[in-house]
């Protein structure tokens, strides 16, 4: 009898311990910005704006008090789709209106009406606008030009454990990692927040940067907090997610395994009580 009682007590302790492992465990790496407190101030990485690169498509429109004069410096409007034209300039019929479209060639140049070849590679959007405006004035072509420049094909790729993987459009000059994640529908519950990888081309090489989203200071001060066009963001799956995709997924570390053990222990305990 004494041996039986000790066995029952031991099984009860095992059952309680296993239940605690399965039901009371709270993942610690789920919440974003765990180091933040009310009123906290964090250093943010220097803001970087997008620059013109080969292959970029730009809308460049010249305005003036004399519409007929300004029209000489704008591409003729057509309905050619992006990518269909083989020359360095084409046009785009966008939802916001018909817009002239220039494609930057491999040398960072575009062919601009009247002005000819212009090198704009490496310039920011506002710098392109000022450069063309200055050329028009200095050559006595237009006295009062207003030049509006917009990027048309800027995107980043978001892959891995997010709700909507794919390309996310860059809709502003200063586009952040958090903007891209929001555009992809946020990380799902199986996304590893402590090791988000951003791949970026730097001086002809693809460089990997890791970001810990649970740490606000590390995220905000990261060199990839402000994204560049064609950056690739990869959200790694958690270890639980990785094991779930393998044949032997129910290893000793998975909740499913411990739940089954707890259930088995409960059954044994009930059988013993009924002796």
ChimeraX attribute file (.defattr): number of C-alpha atoms within 10 A of each C-alpha:
attribute: neighborCount
match mode: 1-to-1
recipient: residues
	/A:1	6
	/A:2	7
	/A:3	8
	/A:4	12
	/A:5	12
	/A:6	11
	/A:7	14
	/A:8	17
	/A:9	13
	/A:10	12
	/A:11	18
	/A:12	16
	/A:13	13
	/A:14	16
	/A:15	21
	/A:16	13
	/A:17	13
	/A:18	21
	/A:19	17
	/A:20	13
	/A:21	15
	/A:22	16
	/A:23	10
	/A:24	9
	/A:25	10
	/A:26	9
	/A:27	7
	/A:28	8
	/A:29	17
	/A:30	18
	/A:31	11
	/A:32	14
	/A:33	17
	/A:34	14
	/A:35	11
	/A:36	14
	/A:37	8
	/A:38	5
	/A:39	6
	/A:40	7
	/A:41	10
	/A:42	13
	/A:43	11
	/A:44	16
	/A:45	16
	/A:46	12
	/A:47	13
	/A:48	17
	/A:49	16
	/A:50	20
	/A:51	19
	/A:52	21
	/A:53	20
	/A:54	16
	/A:55	15
	/A:56	20
	/A:57	26
	/A:58	25
	/A:59	19
	/A:60	22
	/A:61	20
	/A:62	22
	/A:63	18
	/A:64	15
	/A:65	12
	/A:66	12
	/A:67	10
	/A:68	10
	/A:69	15
	/A:70	19
	/A:71	15
	/A:72	13
	/A:73	19
	/A:74	19
	/A:75	20
	/A:76	13
	/A:77	14
	/A:78	13
	/A:79	12
	/A:80	13
	/A:81	13
	/A:82	17
	/A:83	12
	/A:84	9
	/A:85	12
	/A:86	8
	/A:87	13
	/A:88	17
	/A:89	19
	/A:90	25
	/A:91	25
	/A:92	22
	/A:93	16
	/A:94	12
	/A:95	7
	/A:96	6
	/A:97	8
	/A:98	13
	/A:99	24
	/A:100	21
	/A:101	28
	/A:102	26
	/A:103	27
	/A:104	24
	/A:105	19
	/A:106	13
	/A:107	12
	/A:108	18
	/A:109	20
	/A:110	22
	/A:111	17
	/A:112	17
	/A:113	13
	/A:114	11
	/A:115	13
	/A:116	10
	/A:117	11
	/A:118	16
	/A:119	16
	/A:120	22
	/A:121	19
	/A:122	14
	/A:123	17
	/A:124	17
	/A:125	20
	/A:126	15
	/A:127	15
	/A:128	23
	/A:129	20
	/A:130	15
	/A:131	15
	/A:132	22
	/A:133	19
	/A:134	16
	/A:135	14
	/A:136	20
	/A:137	13
	/A:138	11
	/A:139	10
	/A:140	9
	/A:141	16
	/A:142	21
	/A:143	15
	/A:144	14
	/A:145	20
	/A:146	17
	/A:147	20
	/A:148	17
	/A:149	19
	/A:150	19
	/A:151	20
	/A:152	20
	/A:153	16
	/A:154	18
	/A:155	19
	/A:156	20
	/A:157	19
	/A:158	23
	/A:159	19
	/A:160	19
	/A:161	22
	/A:162	23
	/A:163	17
	/A:164	18
	/A:165	20
	/A:166	17
	/A:167	18
	/A:168	19
	/A:169	17
	/A:170	23
	/A:171	14
	/A:172	12
	/A:173	19
	/A:174	15
	/A:175	21
	/A:176	19
	/A:177	22
	/A:178	16
	/A:179	18
	/A:180	21
	/A:181	20
	/A:182	15
	/A:183	19
	/A:184	20
	/A:185	12
	/A:186	17
	/A:187	21
	/A:188	16
	/A:189	14
	/A:190	18
	/A:191	23
	/A:192	23
	/A:193	25
	/A:194	18
	/A:195	18
	/A:196	18
	/A:197	20
	/A:198	22
	/A:199	18
	/A:200	20
	/A:201	14
	/A:202	9
	/A:203	7
	/A:204	7
	/A:205	9
	/A:206	13
	/A:207	12
	/A:208	14
	/A:209	15
	/A:210	18
	/A:211	22
	/A:212	20
	/A:213	22
	/A:214	21
	/A:215	18
	/A:216	20
	/A:217	19
	/A:218	20
	/A:219	22
	/A:220	22
	/A:221	16
	/A:222	18
	/A:223	17
	/A:224	22
	/A:225	23
	/A:226	22
	/A:227	27
	/A:228	23
	/A:229	20
	/A:230	17
	/A:231	18
	/A:232	21
	/A:233	26
	/A:234	21
	/A:235	23
	/A:236	21
	/A:237	21
	/A:238	18
	/A:239	13
	/A:240	15
	/A:241	17
	/A:242	12
	/A:243	16
	/A:244	14
	/A:245	10
	/A:246	9
	/A:247	8
	/A:248	8
	/A:249	16
	/A:250	16
	/A:251	14
	/A:252	9
	/A:253	12
	/A:254	16
	/A:255	17
	/A:256	14
	/A:257	15
	/A:258	21
	/A:259	17
	/A:260	12
	/A:261	16
	/A:262	23
	/A:263	14
	/A:264	12
	/A:265	19
	/A:266	17
	/A:267	11
	/A:268	13
	/A:269	18
	/A:270	11
	/A:271	10
	/A:272	14
	/A:273	10
	/A:274	6
	/A:275	6
